[in-house]
Amino acid sequence: GQVGVSKDLTIGDGAIILAQSGVGKSLEGGKTYFGSPVDDARKKMKEMAAMKNVVEIWEKMRNANT
């Protein structure tokens, strides 16, 4: 998949960068990265999963205050 990488940085041996990622900093080897800006893949996936719940949480809060 498509990955954007800034110049003048280092990507460590064995680093895996998943599709649609933007790399703007040097990365350690042996880890998997994802996102834009790029971060640890597991952390980013958890963030994305949490974002799916934001609308539901907002609706519950709004309805509780009416």
ABEGO torsion letter per residue (X at the ends): XBBBBBBGBBBBBGBBBBBGBBBABBBBBGBBBBEOBBBBAAAAAAAAAAAAAAAAAAAAAAAAAX
